[in-house]
Amino acid sequence: MKTQFRNGRMKLSQCLKLAGILFAMVFLASGCALTKDYVVLSYDPQTNVEKIKEADTVKVKVEISDVRAIKDKVSSKKNSYGMEMAPIIAQNDVADTLKKAIEVELKNRGFDLGEGLVLVFAELSKYYNDFKTGFWSGRAVAEVVMNVQVKKPDKTILYSKMIAGENSHTVQLASGKNAKITLDGALRDAISKLFNDTSFVDSLFKASKNQ
């Protein structure tokens, strides 16, 4: 009786392992793991944003420095062993996407954009999605990391902070479509953290008034 029970447990364990392996193969290999995928990254502005009093008196310019080693690759497909396969490439300029995201939030709050005296400088160091395998399902995990500074006309830094936006969700396919969803979510999280930081907004006014 004990032998039958032990054999039954072994068979169940083997079946579960086999199911996990089969899922990993479907999750990672289905979808042409050897074929490049392409995405167009985007940003959805925050809703119900109110104008900030006297923000229109502050002229702001946004500059981005992309220090990532590879500029267009934003994710990668993987094989059943977790090894990277075909890259997932951003068809649009990643740094420009970040720049426009910051600009639209400044504009929606009433700040004057253009060749202003106040500089918002962001150094982009990470914009990447990583697919992780699980037993029954996988996850797409993305992160956007940037160091943001606010500078006066004389280059004095009034604000400097590392901002990290994150996003993840359960997926069935390691595809460009799923990578885009997570990357766009990570960008929204990063921008939200930046503009919810009152010291960031305050520094814009301080930089403008201390010329």
N, C-alpha and C positions, 0 to 999 in steps of 0.2 A: 504493500500500500504506500509506504514511504517512498519507495523507488518510483512508483507511478507518479506520485505528487511532485517529486524532484524532477522527473523527466518532463512533466507538464509545465513546470516553472521554466525549465531550460528552453522548451519550445516556444513559450510565450515571449521570453526574453529575446530569443533569436528572431522571432517574427517582428517584434518591436524595433530591433536594430535594423532588420532588413527594410522595414517601412521607413525608418529614418533615412537610411541610405538612398532609397528610391526617391524620397521627397527631395533630398538634397540634390540628387541628380536632375530631377525635374525642375526644381527651383533655379538651379544655377546653369544647367546646360540647355534648358528649354529656351529658347529665344536666341539662339545663335550666339553663343558665348565668344565665338571667334570673330564676330562681325562688329565693327564700330557702330556706336549709336550716337545720335546727335540730338541736342536739346536747345531750346531757346529759353533762357532764364528770364524771369520777370518779377515785378514787384507790385503788389496791390496796396495803394495808399491806405493809411488809417482812416476810419470813418468817424464822423461827429467830432472833428477837430475844430477847436475854437481859435479865433484870431487872438494873438497876444497884444495887449495894449502897448503902443509905441514901437512895435516890432518893425513897422514900415520905415522907421527912422534909422534902422540898422542895415547897412549894406554888407552883404556876405558873399564871399566867393568860396566855392568848394573845389578842393583838389584831392586826387587820389593817387597814391603810389602803390603799385602792385608789385610786391616783393616775393610773390610765389615763384618757385623755380620753374613750374610749368604753367603757362597762362590759360590754355584752352581746356585742358583735361580737368573735369570736375567730379569724375567717378570712374569706376571700372567694374566690368563684369568679372565673375570669378568662376572657377571650376569647382567640382565637388569636394576638392581638398582645401578650398579656401584660397587658392592661388589666383592672382590677378590674371585676367585674360584681356579681352578687347576693351579699349578705353571708351568712355562716354565723354563726348566733346561738346563744349558750349559753342554754339554757332554765333552768338553775339558776344560783345566785349564785356567780360565779367566786371572789370573795374568801372566801366561806364554804367553798368546796371546799378552798381553800388552808388556811384555819384548821383545818378538821377533819383535814386531812392531818397538820399539825404536832401537833395534839392527840393523835391516835391513836398517833403514834410516841412521844410523851412518855409517854403512858399505858402503852404496851407495854413501856417501859423502867422503869416503876415510879413515875414522878413523879405527884404529887398535883395534879389539875387543879381549877380553880375560881377563886374570888376570892382568889387567892394574893398573896403579897408580892413574888414574883419575876415580872417582866413580860417575856414574849417578844413583841416588837413587830416586825411585818414590813410593810414598805412595798412594795406590789406595783406595779411600773412596766410590766411587759410580760407578756402571756399570749396569744401569737398564733402561728398557723400560716400559713405562706406556701407557696403552690403554685408550683413552678418547672418550666418545660417543658424537655424534652430532645429528642434526635433520635428515639429509639425509645420512650422512657418518660419520665414526669415524676417529680418528687420532692415530698414534703410535708416541710417543714422547720419545726419548732416550737421556740419558746423561751419559758421562764418566767424572769423576772428579778425579784428582790426584794432589798431591803436589810433585813437582819435585825439587830435589836439585843436585847440582854439588859440590863434595867435593874433597879437596886436600888429599894427602896421610896422612897428620896429622889430618884429619877430619874437617879441616876448611871449612866452607861453603862459596862458592863463588857465588852461584846462588840458589835462592829459590823462587818458584812461584807456585801459584795454577792455574792449567790448567783445563778448563772445555770444553769438546767437546759436541756438540749438533747435533741432527738430528731428523727430523720428516717428516711424509708423510701421505697422506690420505689412509685409508684402508677400506675394506669391511668386513674383518674377523679379529678377535682378535686371530691370530694364531702364532705359533712359527716361521713360515716362515716370517711373517711380522715383528715380533720382531727382528729377526736376521738382516733383511735389515736395520732397523733403528739403531740397536746397532753397526753394522759394520760401518755405516755412522758416528755415533758419535765418534767412535774410530779414524776414518780417520780425522775428524775435530780436535780432541784433538792433534793428532800427528802433523798435519799441523800447528796448533797454536804454538806448542812447537818449531818446527824447523824453523818457520818463525820469531821466536824471536831471533834477532841477539845477544842479551845479553847471551842467552843460549849457542850458538856456541862459542862466544868469551870466555865464562867462561871455556870451555874445554881446550882451548889453555892456558889460564892464569893458570889453575890448573896444567897443565903439565910443564910449564916453571918455576913455583914458588915452586919447590920441596925442 
